[in-house]
Amino acid sequence: MQEPLNSLENFQEYVGRNLALILSIVAIAGAFSGMYGLVVYRKSRAQQAAYRAFVQLKKMVDAAVHDPNDDKQHDHVCFPSEEAKWDAVATTAQIEFGKHSGSSFGAHLVVFKVNALLRQQKQEEALACLTKHLDALPHSVIKEQLLAQKALMMVDSADSSISQAGLKELEKIAHADGVAADFAYYWLGAYHWANGNVQEAKVVWTTLIAESNKIIQGQAINNSELVNGKSPWIRKAKKILKTLQ
């Protein structure tokens, strides 16, 4: 698949946004715990353990890579190579997901493993991993976003039957007006653009922008980012549309 479709690049952006979000939630929860006592997830030993696994993996992802022959002492987690780093992240994420799949951090542990596999250029394995573990996750906003990401990864597959199935899933998600509708609309347009169907891309992206204006007309919509005008996918679509006029 040509640009702008790129599972690795897109997943890295997705991971960056959502890790920042969950860390913000944790920080806010910690602040409220000082005022009201223990927060729900801190009362639960299982949630505490899942949170510790999340923090451990976040440190591993952020860890630097250093030459193993470097004598300099490092006071943080580091790895001798990128391969060693992502192998460790994938392995650790799989182990921790097995322990905490039912927790509120379960989806994020899946994200760590899929991201690690994509970093290693293991697209098929990453898609298989995401497909397998999504069924085990309880319904949540993050799960809806991951279902959309799975559809995009399918579209990016070299197997035409998988790619077409992914395209149908993206269309379904886009038309459902859920939390991942803007994501799906943007990448549907990107699919048409990458395949030379510029007019069709313009139609899809124009529809996305129109969806974001529903709130002005008093129509119900479930995507808070669309309502608040904060969707990065709308901004991307508008930017590209300007160049196509």
N, C-alpha and C positions, 0 to 999 in steps of 0.2 A: 504494500500500500504506500502511495506517495504521501508527502506532507500535504495537509497539516496533521493527518492522523499519525500518532506515535504513542503507543501504549505506555512505554517507559516514561517519556517526558510528561505525559498527562498524569500518570499515576504518581509521579514524584510531586507534581503540583497539588494533587488531591491529598496526598499524605501530609504535605507541609501545612495545608489549610486545616486539616482535621486534627493533627497533633497539636497545633496551636490552640484549636478550639477546646479540646479535652483538657489541656493543661490549664486553660483559663477557667474552665468549669471546676477543676480540682482546686485551683487557687481560691476561687470564690467560696467553694464549699468549706475550705479551711478557715476562711475569714469568718463565715457564719458560725462555725463550730466554736470559735472563741466566745461568741455572743450567746449561743443557745445550747452549748454543750456538744456532745458528739453527733455528727451527721450520720445519716442512715448507713452509708457505705463504710463508715469507720466503726460502726457498731458490729458489723459482720466480719468475722474472721476470714471468711471466704473472700469477701470483697477486698479486705486488706491485702490478702495474699495476691489477688489478681492485680491490684493497684501496684504492688511491689514488682510484679512481673512486668507490668507496663513500663514502670520507671527504669527497670534494668534494661529492657530492650531499647528504650529511648536513648539511654546512655551509650549503648552499643552502636546504634545508628549514627549518633553524633561523634563517635570515637574517631580519632585520627589514625592514619596509617603511617608507621615508621619503619625505617630500615632496621631489621633485627640485629644488624651489626653495629648499630648506633649505640654508643656507650652512654649517651645522655639519659638521665633519669627523668621519667615522665610521671607526673602525679595524677594521671587520669587513665581511663581505659584506652588501650591502643592495640592495634593489630599489625602483624608483619606485612600484610598485603591486603588488597581489596578483596581478593578471592577468599582469604581466610576470614575476613570481616563478614562478608555476606553469607558465607557458609555457616558461621556461628550464629548470625541473626536468624537465618532460616531454621536451623536446628532448634535453637532456644525457643523461638516463637511456636514451633510445632509442639514442643514439650509442654510449654505453658498453656497453649490453647487446649491441649488434652486435659489439663487440670481445671481450667477456668472457662470452658466454652459457654456455660450458662450464666456467667456474670455479665455485668454491664460493660465490662472491658473486653468481652470475648471478640467482638467485631474488630476492635483495634489490634488485637493480637494476630488476627487473620491478615490485617493490613500489613503488619510488619513482615510476615512470611512472604506474601505475594510480592511486596516491594523488593524484598531480598532476591527472590527468584527472577524478577524482571531485571534487576541490576546485573544478574549473571547471564542475561540474554536467554533465559529459559521460559520463553513466552507460553509454550504449550503446557508446561508443567505449572506455570503460574495460573493459567486459566483453569486447569484441572483442579488445582488446590482451592481456588476461589469457588468453583462450582460445587465441590465436595462439602466445603465447610459452611456455605451459606445456608444450607438446609438445617444445620444444627443451631443456627443463631436465632434468638427470639426477635420478633418484629421490633424495629426501631428506625429512627431517621437514618442512622448510619447504615443499616442493612439496606434500606431503599437506595441509598447512594451507591452502595457496593453492587447492587443488582444492575444499576445503570452502568457502572464501570465494567462489570462482567460483559454486558451487551457490547460495549465499545471494544473490549478485548476480542470478542468474537468477530466483530466486523473487521478487525485488523488481522484476522487469521488468513493464512495462505490457502486454507481449505475453503473453496467457494461455497459449499453447502453450510459450513459453520458461519461464514461471513454473512450470507443472506439471512440466516436465522438470527444473527445478532442485529442485523438491520431492522428486522421485524420487531425485535424486542425494544430497540431504541424508539421506534415509531410508537409502540404501545405505551412506553413510559412517558414519552413526550405528550401524547394526547390525554394521559390520565391526570394532568395538572397536579401531580404530586410534588414532593420535595426535590426530586431530581429532574423535573420537566425541563428546566432551563439548560441543564447539562445535556440532556438527550437532544433537545432542539438544536443546540449549538453544533454537536457532533454529527447530527444528520446533515446539517448544512455543509459541514466540513467534508463529509463523505462525498456529497455531490460535487463540491468544489474540487476535491482531489481527483475526481474522475472526469473533470472537464465540463460538468453540467452547471455552469455558472448561474444561469437563469433560475434553475431549480434551487440552488443554494440561496439565492436572493429571496425566493419565495419563502423558504423555511425560516431564514433569519428574520425576515419581515414579520412572519407569524409570531416568532419568539418575542419580538419587541411589542407586538400588539397584545400578546398575552400579559406582558408586564404592565399594560395600561388598563387591565380589567378593573383594578381596584378603583380607578377614577370613575368608571361607569357603574360602580356599586355591585359588581359581580363578585361572587365568592371565589377565592383561590387559596390553595393550601400551601403554596411556597412562599415563606416569609421573605426570602431574599428577593423574589420577584416583586412582592408588595412594597418592600422598602427600597427598591431600586439599587440594591447592593450586589446583585448577581454579577460575578466576573464574566460569566458566559454572555450576558447581554452586552457588557462593555466590549468584549472581544468581537461580537457580531456587529455591533454598531461601527467599530473601528474598520473592520473589513468592508462593510457595506459602503462606507464613505469612499473607499478606494475603487469601488466598482461602479460608482455613479458617473 
